[in-house]
Amino acid sequence: MQWHERIKSRLKLRELHTLEAVVQTGSMAKAAAYLGLSQSAVSKSITEMEHTIGVPLLDRTSRGVEPTASAGILLKRSVAIFDELSQGLKEIEYLSDPTSGELRIGTTEPMTAIVATVIDRLSRQYPRMTFHVMVNGSTTLLFSELRERKLDLAVFRMVNASPGKDLKGEILFLDPLVVMTGQHNPWVRRRHIELSDLVDEPWLLPPPNISIGQLVAEAFRARGLAIPRSSIITSSVHMRHNMLVTGRFLAMLPSAMLQFPTYRGSLKALPIELPETRRPIGLITLKKRDLSPVAKLFLNCAREVVRGLAIEKK
């Protein structure tokens, strides 16, 4: 019997789920308790799977069980198997009720205004939809969550136009950083300002080891300036916003933020061009994973939202 025939006729999804539980819990007994089965049933399921595949899947040690390299490969592929089945069930649910569905979105804090605007529009038209939003400052983590199929899509500032061989990104628009401050800061009344004029002002800077922190440093270096002392160092956009509205501080933040009411009504951008900080804002998905109907709706709505903004397109 050929390999693919053996797999189709003998390997069961329940066995894959059992193997996953054993590896995650580290023991047959704990997996049995988690699955609501007897330990002998769990052991039998693993043995049958090993017989079907023809290789050992677990190494028994004094500390419990550990997955073999073969088990690692199988579990990595099973993530896609279970995800594809889940996607199929979501499509079936969508056929029966197009106003419902779930979507898992990843984004960074500066881009939450865009994501929130898209969700607001969709939720008005499709009130039964549910959106799970993960906000994280680490784009590396967002990439990982996409690859592990824990996210359906992500919206954030891309380092370059190509997110990776296994990922695809649609550039929604190009966005530079701008120097922002509160409405009542004295610099708001000035029409001609150079970045060098502001080095001694109180700044709110992001940590230097995150991507936006590196862009801020690049802006100062491009003008032959040292990075100024920061009164507060934080990656939180909300923290910077709360301090900026006092009118005492300056910060570099994505210009797109000013396109949304939350920030446009309380912050002002100073007339300083920072073209070297322009980067693409993209919507990222896993390349070999079909978009669910809800994800397609989100993508189309995101295009419409961006089209209505006075921001630079690619």
C-alpha positions as CSV (number, residue, x, y, z in Angstrom):
1,M,0.0,0.0,0.0
2,Q,1.3,3.5,-0.9
3,W,2.1,6.0,1.8
4,H,-0.7,8.3,1.0
5,E,-3.2,5.4,1.0
6,R,-1.9,4.2,4.4
7,I,-2.3,7.6,5.8
8,K,-5.9,8.1,4.5
9,S,-7.1,4.7,5.6
10,R,-5.3,4.3,9.0
11,L,-4.2,7.6,10.5
12,K,-7.0,9.3,12.4
13,L,-7.4,12.9,13.5
14,R,-8.1,11.7,17.0
15,E,-4.7,10.1,17.1
16,L,-3.0,13.3,16.1
17,H,-4.9,15.1,18.8
18,T,-3.9,12.5,21.3
19,L,-0.2,12.8,20.3
20,E,-0.4,16.6,20.6
21,A,-1.9,16.3,24.1
22,V,0.9,13.9,25.2
23,V,3.6,16.1,24.0
24,Q,2.1,19.3,25.5
25,T,1.5,17.7,28.9
26,G,4.7,15.6,29.0
27,S,3.1,12.4,30.1
28,M,0.5,9.7,29.2
29,A,-1.3,10.1,32.5
30,K,-1.7,13.9,32.2
31,A,-2.8,13.6,28.6
32,A,-5.4,11.0,29.6
33,A,-6.7,13.3,32.3
34,Y,-6.8,16.2,29.8
35,L,-8.6,14.2,27.1
36,G,-10.9,12.4,29.5
37,L,-9.6,9.0,28.5
38,S,-7.9,6.1,30.3
39,Q,-4.1,6.0,30.2
40,S,-4.3,2.7,28.4
41,A,-6.5,4.2,25.7
42,V,-3.9,7.0,25.2
43,S,-1.0,4.5,25.1
44,K,-2.9,2.3,22.6
45,S,-3.6,5.3,20.3
46,I,0.1,6.2,20.3
47,T,1.2,2.6,19.6
48,E,-1.3,2.3,16.7
49,M,0.0,5.6,15.2
50,E,3.6,4.4,15.5
51,H,2.7,1.2,13.8
52,T,0.9,3.0,10.9
53,I,3.8,5.4,10.3
54,G,6.5,2.9,11.0
55,V,8.7,5.1,13.3
56,P,8.8,5.8,17.1
57,L,7.0,9.0,18.1
58,L,7.9,9.2,21.8
59,D,11.0,8.7,23.8
60,R,10.2,7.4,27.3
61,T,12.4,8.9,30.0
62,S,12.4,9.0,33.8
63,R,10.9,12.5,33.5
64,G,8.1,11.4,31.3
65,V,7.9,11.4,27.5
66,E,9.5,13.5,24.9
67,P,8.7,13.8,21.2
68,T,11.1,12.3,18.6
69,A,12.1,14.2,15.6
70,S,9.5,12.3,13.6
71,A,6.8,13.4,16.1
72,G,7.9,17.0,15.8
73,I,7.5,16.9,12.0
74,L,4.1,15.3,12.3
75,L,2.8,17.8,14.8
76,K,4.1,20.7,12.8
77,R,2.1,19.5,9.8
78,S,-0.9,18.7,11.9
79,V,-1.3,22.3,12.8
80,A,-2.1,23.0,9.1
81,I,-4.4,20.0,9.0
82,F,-6.5,21.1,11.9
83,D,-6.5,24.7,10.8
84,E,-7.7,23.8,7.3
85,L,-10.6,21.8,8.8
86,S,-11.4,24.7,11.0
87,Q,-11.3,27.1,8.1
88,G,-13.7,24.8,6.2
89,L,-16.1,24.8,9.1
90,K,-16.0,28.6,9.3
91,E,-16.9,28.8,5.6
92,I,-19.8,26.4,6.1
93,E,-21.0,28.6,9.0
94,Y,-20.6,31.7,6.9
95,L,-22.8,30.1,4.1
96,S,-25.6,29.5,6.6
97,D,-25.2,33.0,8.2
98,P,-23.2,35.6,6.2
99,T,-23.6,38.1,9.0
100,S,-21.5,36.1,11.5
101,G,-18.0,34.7,11.7
102,E,-14.8,35.2,13.6
103,L,-11.5,36.8,12.7
104,R,-8.2,36.9,14.6
105,I,-6.2,40.0,13.9
106,G,-2.7,41.0,15.1
107,T,-1.5,44.6,15.1
108,T,0.9,47.0,16.8
109,E,-0.4,49.8,19.0
110,P,0.1,52.7,16.5
111,M,-2.0,50.8,13.9
112,T,-4.9,50.1,16.3
113,A,-6.7,53.2,15.0
114,I,-6.8,51.7,11.5
115,V,-7.9,48.3,12.7
116,A,-10.5,49.8,14.9
117,T,-11.9,51.9,12.0
118,V,-12.2,48.8,9.8
119,I,-13.8,46.7,12.6
120,D,-16.3,49.6,13.3
121,R,-17.5,49.6,9.7
122,L,-17.7,45.8,9.5
123,S,-19.5,45.4,12.8
124,R,-22.2,47.9,11.7
125,Q,-22.9,45.9,8.6
126,Y,-22.3,42.4,10.2
127,P,-23.3,42.8,13.9
128,R,-22.8,39.1,14.6
129,M,-19.2,39.0,13.7
130,T,-16.5,38.5,16.4
131,F,-13.1,40.1,16.2
132,H,-10.2,38.8,18.4
133,V,-7.5,41.5,18.3
134,M,-3.9,40.9,19.6
135,V,-1.9,44.1,20.1
136,N,1.8,43.6,20.5
137,G,4.8,45.8,19.9
138,S,6.9,42.9,18.6
139,T,6.5,42.3,14.8
140,T,8.6,39.1,15.3
141,L,5.9,37.7,17.6
142,L,3.2,38.7,15.1
143,F,5.0,36.9,12.3
144,S,5.3,33.8,14.5
145,E,1.6,33.9,15.4
146,L,0.7,34.1,11.7
147,R,3.0,31.1,10.9
148,E,1.5,29.1,13.7
149,R,-2.0,30.0,12.4
150,K,-3.0,31.6,15.6
151,L,-3.7,34.8,13.6
152,D,-5.7,35.1,10.4
153,L,-4.0,38.4,9.4
154,A,-1.9,41.2,10.8
155,V,-1.6,45.0,10.2
156,F,1.6,46.8,11.0
157,R,4.6,48.8,9.8
158,M,6.7,46.6,7.5
159,V,10.5,46.8,7.5
160,N,10.5,46.2,3.8
161,A,8.0,45.3,1.0
162,S,8.6,41.5,1.4
163,P,7.6,40.1,4.8
164,G,9.1,36.6,4.1
165,K,8.9,33.7,1.7
166,D,6.0,32.0,3.5
167,L,4.1,35.3,4.0
168,K,2.5,37.7,1.7
169,G,1.9,41.4,2.4
170,E,-0.3,43.9,0.7
171,I,0.9,47.5,1.1
172,L,-2.0,49.6,2.2
173,F,0.0,52.9,2.2
174,L,3.4,54.5,2.9
175,D,3.7,56.3,6.2
176,P,6.5,58.5,7.6
177,L,7.0,59.5,11.2
178,V,6.1,63.0,12.2
179,V,7.0,65.1,15.3
180,M,3.9,65.4,17.4
181,T,3.0,67.5,20.4
182,G,-0.1,68.7,22.2
183,Q,-2.4,71.4,20.8
184,H,-1.1,74.0,23.3
185,N,2.6,73.5,22.9
186,P,4.3,76.8,21.9
187,W,6.0,75.1,18.9
188,V,2.6,74.6,17.2
189,R,2.5,78.3,16.3
190,R,5.8,78.2,14.5
191,R,5.7,77.6,10.7
192,H,9.4,77.0,10.0
193,I,11.1,74.5,12.3
194,E,14.2,72.3,12.0
195,L,14.7,69.2,14.0
196,S,17.9,70.7,15.4
197,D,15.7,73.4,17.0
198,L,14.1,70.8,19.2
199,V,16.9,68.7,20.6
200,D,16.8,70.5,24.0
201,E,13.0,70.1,24.4
202,P,11.5,67.4,26.6
203,W,11.1,64.3,24.5
204,L,9.1,61.0,24.8
205,L,11.1,58.4,22.9
206,P,10.5,54.7,22.3
207,P,13.1,52.1,23.5
208,P,16.0,52.0,21.0
209,N,15.8,48.2,20.4
210,I,12.3,48.3,18.8
211,S,11.7,49.1,15.1
212,I,10.2,52.6,15.7
213,G,13.0,53.4,18.1
214,Q,15.5,52.6,15.3
215,L,13.6,54.9,12.9
216,V,13.6,57.8,15.4
217,A,17.4,57.3,15.8
218,E,17.8,57.3,12.0
219,A,15.9,60.6,11.7
220,F,18.3,62.4,14.1
221,R,21.4,60.8,12.6
222,A,20.4,61.8,9.1
223,R,20.7,65.4,10.3
224,G,23.9,65.0,12.1
225,L,22.2,65.2,15.5
226,A,22.7,63.1,18.6
227,I,19.6,61.4,20.0
228,P,18.2,63.8,22.6
229,R,17.7,62.9,26.2
230,S,14.2,61.4,26.8
231,S,12.2,62.4,29.8
232,I,10.1,59.2,29.4
233,I,11.1,56.1,27.5
234,T,8.1,53.9,26.6
235,S,6.8,51.7,23.8
236,S,3.2,52.6,24.7
237,V,1.5,54.9,22.3
238,H,-1.3,55.5,24.8
239,M,1.3,56.6,27.4
240,R,2.9,59.0,24.9
241,H,-0.5,60.4,23.9
242,N,-1.4,61.0,27.6
243,M,1.8,62.9,28.1
244,L,1.7,64.8,24.8
245,V,-1.7,66.3,25.4
246,T,-0.2,68.2,28.4
247,G,1.5,70.4,25.8
248,R,5.0,69.9,27.4
249,F,6.5,67.1,25.4
250,L,7.5,66.1,21.8
251,A,7.4,62.6,20.2
252,M,7.9,61.0,16.8
253,L,4.9,58.9,15.9
254,P,3.3,57.5,12.7
255,S,1.6,60.3,10.7
256,A,-1.4,58.0,10.0
257,M,-2.4,58.4,13.6
258,L,-3.5,61.9,12.8
259,Q,-6.1,60.6,10.3
260,F,-8.2,59.3,13.1
261,P,-10.4,61.3,15.6
262,T,-8.8,59.9,18.7
263,Y,-5.5,61.6,18.0
264,R,-6.4,64.3,15.4
265,G,-8.4,66.2,18.0
266,S,-5.7,66.3,20.6
267,L,-2.3,66.3,18.8
268,K,-0.6,68.4,16.2
269,A,2.2,67.5,13.8
270,L,5.0,70.1,13.6
271,P,6.1,71.1,10.0
272,I,9.2,68.9,9.8
273,E,9.7,66.5,6.9
274,L,11.2,63.1,7.9
275,P,11.2,61.2,4.5
276,E,13.9,58.7,5.7
277,T,11.4,57.3,8.2
278,R,8.7,56.4,5.5
279,R,7.8,52.7,5.6
280,P,5.0,50.6,4.2
281,I,2.0,49.8,6.3
282,G,0.9,46.4,5.2
283,L,-1.7,43.7,5.8
284,I,0.1,40.4,6.2
285,T,-1.2,36.9,5.7
286,L,0.2,33.4,5.4
287,K,0.9,32.6,1.8
288,K,-0.4,29.1,1.5
289,R,-3.5,29.6,3.6
290,D,-6.8,30.6,2.0
291,L,-8.4,33.6,3.5
292,S,-11.7,33.0,5.2
293,P,-14.8,35.0,4.0
294,V,-14.5,37.3,7.1
295,A,-10.8,37.9,6.4
296,K,-11.7,38.8,2.8
297,L,-14.3,41.3,4.0
298,F,-11.7,42.8,6.4
299,L,-9.2,43.2,3.6
300,N,-11.7,44.9,1.2
301,C,-12.9,47.2,4.0
302,A,-9.2,48.1,4.9
303,R,-8.7,49.1,1.3
304,E,-11.8,51.3,1.4
305,V,-10.7,52.9,4.7
306,V,-7.2,53.7,3.3
307,R,-8.7,55.1,0.1
308,G,-10.6,57.6,2.1
309,L,-7.6,58.9,4.0
310,A,-5.3,61.7,2.9
311,I,-2.2,59.6,3.1
312,E,0.4,58.5,0.6
313,K,-0.3,55.4,-1.3
314,K,2.3,53.1,-2.6
